[in-house]
Amino acid sequence: MDVDFLLIGQGISGTWLSYYLKQAGYQLMVIDSLNENSPSRVAAGIINPVTGRRIVKTWMIDELMPAAWNAYQQIGNQLNIEAITQKNIIDFFPTPQMKLAFNDRFAIDQQYLDQPTDENAYQSTFNYHFGYGEIEPCYLVNLAELLPAWRQHLKNHNELLEDNFNIDKLIADNHGIRYESINAKHLIFCDGIQSGTNRFFQSLPFAPNKGEVIWIEAPDLPSTNIFKKGINLVPWQQNIFWVGSSYQWEFDNDQPTTIFREQTQQQLKHWLKVPFKVIDHRASVRPATIERRPFIGMHPVHTNIGIFNGMGTKGCSLAPWFAKEFVDYFRTGKQLNSEVDINRFKRILQRNNP
Ligand SMILES: Cc1cc2nc3c(=O)[nH]c(=O)nc-3n(C[C@H](O)[C@H](O)[C@H](O)COP(=O)(O)OP(=O)(O)OC[C@H]3O[C@@H](n4cnc5c(N)ncnc54)[C@H](O)[C@@H]3O)c2cc1C
């Protein structure tokens, strides 16, 4: 089989890259091993325009947010699913200092912030003592439906191979890429943290970050918003909520831990006034990077091998925007954004050339 692109991985990155490559008319094959604990399958799907204790805008959010809304609407229409909804965050202040920080920021910039008209609106459902602010708009990507629906779409077009890609079987030279019966002009790794160990890209400064999450059943909780008080409580399916997550830079393994489950349950017991039951608990490792910017582009030595990775904590907003930019690079030769282009690591990639 001859294709223009062979992609490794169908997480949120491989999904968007394959979407735009197909839209541009390229022939492709995606190989994905379907790891149900990959970050794309454990993530909540939140696109939150602000971050941190000082509630500052996230990188490029004024461009990313409207573009993400349109992109997910488009793919959702194609697949006949609701791929994105608006779910503003109700941010309960855990301390008086956090309330002060929110109000200070609100006084300077109200673009994504709002103050409630009734501070007691949620008193029957949640325990909170210092009021709340609203972050709006905030979006929720329906990853649980989107990823399987796009996978099925690829399968229907014979563009998905459900298998574990074995790099030892790869033959790459000036004539192109050969992998078993597939001949490709380009190979792009969209395989999350796996790229951090592969011989072409292992020298990129990945900083894997482990996150744990539990799912609860809570029929009396409202599904109108994402609720936050230290942790996020995110509407998932009917009566089911996603609760998380942790951010661990140092960890021994990628498995769920008793300590996270017990601490989160305890937090919920103090926060919620309604009953809940834990129904699932998972952990995954985010493909984060030391300087918090994605890794995108073609290898400086192996010019037909590339990477679309390093989405960190923000795959849902970064992947659609930069997948389109990467496809434009192939279509028109337009330069990639220098902050994401792996050309910034050209010397180190040349030096560690396998
Ligand atoms: C707990 C948690 C919560 C998160 N919440 C959010 C959130 O709310 N919003 C947000 O934007 N981001 C969130 N993230 C981050 C987000 O999940 C990542 O940015 C994103 O999923 C990265 O996607 P990816 O496709 O690059 O990588 P991955 O999701 O890792 O996908 C890689 C794919 O490649 C496949 N693969 C790997 N190796 C091979 C191989 N050898 N052969 C075949 N297939 C292979 C895997 O099976 C997988 O399907 C969260 C992450 C975690 C862990």
The ligand as an ORCA input file, in Angstrom:
! r2SCAN-3c Opt
* xyz 0 1
  C      -5.689     13.141     33.861
  C      -5.525     13.993     32.633
  C      -6.425     15.010     32.390
  C      -6.287     15.810     31.266
  N      -7.245     16.761     31.002
  C      -7.144     17.548     29.899
  C      -8.141     18.502     29.580
  O      -9.141     18.614     30.278
  N      -7.962     19.272     28.478
  C      -6.876     19.148     27.654
  O      -6.762     19.866     26.654
  N      -5.924     18.201     27.910
  C      -6.031     17.425     29.012
  N      -5.066     16.487     29.289
  C      -3.881     16.434     28.404
  C      -4.227     15.677     27.133
  O      -4.723     14.436     27.505
  C      -2.989     15.540     26.243
  O      -2.517     16.823     25.897
  C      -3.358     14.804     24.950
  O      -4.167     13.718     25.198
  C      -2.129     14.337     24.200
  O      -2.624     13.686     23.076
  P      -1.707     12.911     22.031
  O      -2.608     12.418     20.968
  O      -0.568     13.787     21.656
  O      -1.092     11.711     22.853
  P      -1.778     10.370     23.420
  O      -3.101     10.682     24.010
  O      -0.766      9.729     24.275
  O      -2.043      9.488     22.150
  C      -1.024      8.684     21.595
  C      -1.656      7.535     20.856
  O      -0.604      6.792     20.265
  C      -0.814      5.427     20.491
  N       0.504      4.767     20.488
  C       1.578      5.051     21.257
  N       2.616      4.236     20.946
  C       2.180      3.440     19.938
  C       2.769      2.388     19.184
  N       4.045      1.987     19.368
  N       2.017      1.757     18.260
  C       0.742      2.129     18.023
  N       0.123      3.132     18.718
  C       0.832      3.772     19.650
  C      -1.516      5.351     21.849
  O      -2.260      4.162     21.984
  C      -2.425      6.577     21.771
  O      -3.669      6.279     21.183
  C      -5.195     15.625     30.379
  C      -4.308     14.585     30.617
  C      -4.464     13.770     31.734
  C      -3.505     12.645     31.962
*
